[in-house]
């Protein structure tokens, strides 16, 4: 398979031109006027540059003269044709970065190049014709001038894109640090400074979502675009857990309902909405909610499962409570103990209404009466003591 040699750059091909010294002198003499006309056209035709007249005439006009002058020097064979584009390309690259920092778009930059090339060539062509350049040479000269400007334009586009990418990375880092400060409960003054640097307006309330990294794309597209995302070092999350946190601003009750519906079937835990100063408490609730939910998976709204989270907050204390309050039936056989615990729980939840308890347990009301009799034999007056009843309900919760 044959390999095509790389195409020569415009400056390398320009070195093959043969321009008479008087033509070169006339073209170089016309560069200031050509550059001025090009800049004026950019000001007139590109809205983004309308308010940057001083900048254009102070910087871009000079850049146009230098760029075209470089090309003419190559055409005069005064430079090594393999290297002269380097400084011009670097200057164009820097120009692109500067345009991005100034807030002008890539479209505006390309429009400026297109208009500048058109007006510059018109001025150069007029001078070349007046200097007696032949039609054939003029055509070759035009091709190379436009190719050269295309190369400089490409360098500016690369600079513009790199600057935007760099600024975006810096912005992302600032937002991630802000998310970390909020989630770990950093001092208010620290958060205020970080938010100011990140350009993020602190909302009245935030809601923390906890989810596996695999769920990030779907969830992120479902929440407020200005939500903060922390993919590493989430406070309270072990290094072996692949969990990320999203800090959602201003999640109203109706919006929360819609979000839960949209996330149905996805492994996401929603903490409560809290003032931004208490973001860490929303994360803590989300972590507890994930623990209370267990391996069941699916969307879990902690606002709906508060009792479960409370009961699961201290599993060891709850186990101690169960052992203490259920001690009267601890010596029974496992099967009998399980039936009585089930009956006691239903009896407490239904406030002693025998028919309701029977329906809940799918047994006959007489069976409920018999089992409640057994419970009274074992627990005695404890079943009428409000404090003991409270402890039993928590233990059996």
Secondary structure, DSSP 8 states (H G I E B T S, - for coil): ---------HHHHHTT----HHHHHHHHHHHHHHHHHHHHHHHHH-GGGTT-HHHIIIIIHHHHHHHHHHHHHHHTT-S-TTTTHHHHHHHHHHHHHHHHHTT--HHHHHHHHHHHHHHHHHHHHHHHHHTT--HHHHHHHHHHHHHHHHHHHHHHHHHHHHHHHHHHHHHHHHHHHHHHHHHHT--HHHHHHHHHHHT----SEEEEEEEEGGGHHHHHTTS-TT-EEE-S--TT--TT--EEEEEEE---HHHHHHHHHHTTTS-EEEEEEEEGGGHHHHHHHHHHHHHHHGGG-S-EETTT-HHHHHHHTTHHHHHHHHHHHTGGGTTS-HHHHHHHHHHHHHHHHTTT-HHHHHHHHTS-HHHHHHHHHHHHHHHGGGGG-HHHHHHHHHHH-
